[in-house]
Amino acid sequence: MFRLIFSPKWFYGIDIIFEIFFVLITLLISFYGYKIYNLSRNKEHKYFSISFLLIATSFIFKILTNFDIYFNVFRTLRIGFHTIVLSYLYNSGILYVSGLFIYKFLTTLAFFGLFLLTTKKHSKNDIYLIIYLILISTIFSSFAYYIFHITLAIILFFLCTHLYDNYKKRKSASKFLVLLAFLMILASQFAFMIIFLAMEFYVVGEIFLLIGYFILLYNYLMVSRK
Amino acid sequence: MKSRRDRIDVIYDILSAIEKEGGQIKPTRLMYKSNLSHKLMKSHIQNLTERGVIEEITTKKKKYIAITEDGKKFISELRKMKRFLDSFGL
């Protein structure tokens, strides 16, 4: 049995606004990465741009599925007959599961892509194997939501260790900001893991994400306007 | 070991070498300063001239490569890009 909604009722819609903000930031970074790729023709820069584009796309799927669940299902609940409501819930459930599946798969793939880019050395076989494991963990996370957050937290943890090494090599404010942003995104995963204790942890997780993506935006603006 | 330079690095090295020499440089010195083969440098010079980033100036039988105003803006944009990539460890 999977849970349909993780957000507290008072937070419906606010999370969607947060996520629209995440989409805009990640699209901006993806576009800038693509601009760099156009000049450098370096594949690393192309994959960097694609990774952020995947994050943006994944949030679009999350927004659409949440929007459908929060507003359509519950509006029908108030005005419809009981049997119609049940059938609508069933349809929305399918949409929700498939929408969330795409969201989880794309998010994990995107952060894994960023991890690969920072670590640099890896064989093609390793990459195929890990993509397979990401797919498996995404499928199983439909039954136990926390598997997705654990998987993402592990990838983010390794990504953060590489960003920390990068910061330590030659310290700079922008390197620190990027590290801090990804630490916030990592912290959000811990909050999402314990939603079963209280739905308010969903809000905490979304706030961590908001801080993380805001720091990424601030870093982009700081670097590109200097 | 130093990693291979990509196009951004090479273009940046060319433009910053010209800038460091006061805005214009002799082609042979540029080749030495930007650590490029003659063939590669020629292709980059042609590309950057077409973009309007640099120009070739000939005075009293001497040939120079000079950075344009657009080139100065371009090198500042490249610096931002390099800083941005560096912040992600790329």
Interface residues (C-beta under 8 A of the other chain):
Chain A: Y32 K35 I36 L39 S40 R41 N42 E44 H45 F48 L114 L117 T118 H162 L163 D165 N166 S172 S174 K175 L177 V178 N219 Y220 V223 S224 K226
Chain B: D6 R7 I8 I11 L78 K80 M81 R83 F84 L85 D86 S87 F88 G89 L90
